[in-house]
Amino acid sequence: MGDTYIRHIELLGYEKRFFPSQHYVYMFLVKWQDLIEKVVYRKFTEIYDFHKTLKEMFPIESGDISVENRIIPHLPAPRWFDSQRITQNRQDTLSEYTMALINLPRKISRCGHVLTFFKVRPDDLNPPIASHVKKPETFLIPKDSKKIAADITGPIILQTYRAIGDYEKNSSTEMGVKMGDLVDVVEKSESGWWFCQQTNKRGWVPAAYLEPMDGPDESEEQDPNYAGELHVVRKGYTAAQEDEITLKEGETIEVIHKLLDGWWVVRKDETTGYYPSMYLQKSGELNNPENNQLRNKGAPPRRSTIRNVKSIHNQGRKQISQETYRRNSVKYLVSRRKMKNNLIYKGSTITEKDETENNQSKAQPAIPPRPSKDLIVARCSETTKSKIK
């Protein structure tokens, strides 16, 4: 068995908690060498104490002996009082710090001090709460890394969803739910796996098992786009139902409808069918560790497989059949081919109408010169004399 180490640490955001008193904790997603992901919560004071101990353990790399030898990143000391603005503004610093920390030499990045600090603690799984105190407020970092801290909207009131069926988790990163359970959704992934939390547990849940409290969430789904978006198959899948499609790794297909449960409608030539979105990668995008990890995970259940007649999913927008997808897709492809042929024809040939107009313009006679004034008067005089005779 290989050594234990951390592959990646990502700062998700922070929480404002109110028990036992108001305070802030940062949320980190820790990815381990076996591709298991864990969410841990740490106060800034804890992070700074960890940082000080790390510097004492490695005095040369911390620059205590010679500043030129320092490779351990800097971290500002905590304030006497942590306000929400200070907590928010520290996020960029912490993201850079954890990224640099994991990229340090192995003797530092894989030492017991680092591994122990980022291991899951009991209070990460069961945060202290009190029924008479309001629930924590969660502030997530925007997915767009170009956005600055001031662009973060908050507090982010997490959406509450209801489980429409029993789901037994299949790994330590998932979370099991029972029909009727209420969960808060922290992150909605296009893969069809949503990161959720309850009072005493957190983990990934198939989106197919969840419905919003207020009404159908189909409004969040995009409409079909028959123009298609090119994707490459990262992992092959054999169709298990008639409306699914079998594809092999490396094939290029077009995505025409992205659905929330992680099963997208794709087009291969003129054939359409459902395919797990987690096995697809947008054409032209570079591979990343997260995509590689998804290849090793099973596809989430489809929403149509959850049998619950009372579910609002069965009362919302009518499902589109694969025959309708195929028919509309073929119509679009035919119209696209016609448009392409017309553009090629107009660009490379001259139409009969254009040729006739060109010939007419060439055959037009020149404008005759206007007669002089004296010639006009002389002809008028001759005409008058002839009438008198």
Order of alpha helices (4+ residues) and beta strands (2+ residues): beta-beta-beta-alpha-alpha-alpha-alpha-alpha-alpha-beta-beta-beta-beta-beta-beta-beta-beta-beta-beta-beta-alpha-alpha-alpha-alpha
